[in-house]
Amino acid sequence: MAEIKWFGHACVRVRGRDVTVLMDPVPPSSGYTMGRQRADIVTISHPHPGHNALDLVRPGFRAITGPGEYEIKDTFITGIRTYHDDEGGRRLGKNTSYLLEVEDLVICHLGDIGHVLTDEQAEQLSMVDILLVPVGGGPTIDAERAVEIIGQVEPSIVIPLQYRTERGDHERDPLDRFLRQMGVSDVTPQDSLSIRKADLGETVSVIVLTPGS
């Protein structure tokens, strides 16, 4: 069983039986309150202030900040080079998308990706069960491009991130735009997602999480 919790913006915590992974820790200046976290592994997609609040993570973690293959506490993580824009990073710089293997699930956090996937990147993500994807536009992809990436990856579960909420990301598009693009009309937000491999369905499900603290 893996538990996935969203703290707002791009910050997600994934807990397995023996490991806790915190992805893109978010600072209070974002409007979100992550609180002081305990984690074994922290992944950073890029060094922008809204994604690397390492000072809020208790000492003792391993930080991963770029592409490569990593094995920490019997947990496999692959960092894949992507970009923050659709010009190869020339405007907004580089980004790392991460594949995380935990409790027999493959979870992908796209970070601040700013483009649809290349054929090679889509192949690398072909085994993804759960896709954590920005959908609110602004300096990253919007709803239309998010849906295009979902079509490239074909995950079982999609969890949208980085859209306008009452607490933050006020310059982004609201979630409704993405849900319309996905053809989803009835979604009840939940505090977290606890999931097993056996729970996955054959069609794509959209799970909306409430930003926690």
Buried (B, 14 or more C-beta within 10 A) or exposed (E): EBBBBBBBBBBBBBBBEEBBBBBBBBBEEBBBBBEEBEBBBBBBBBEBEBBBBBEBBEEEBBBBBBBEEBEBEEBEBBBBEBBBBBEEBEEBBBBBBBBBBBBEBBBBBBBBBBBBBEEEBBEBBEEBBBBBBBBBBBBBBBBEBBBBBBEBBEBBBBBBBBBBBEBBBEEBBBBEBBBEBBEBEEBEEEEBBEBEEEBBEEEBBBBBBEBBE
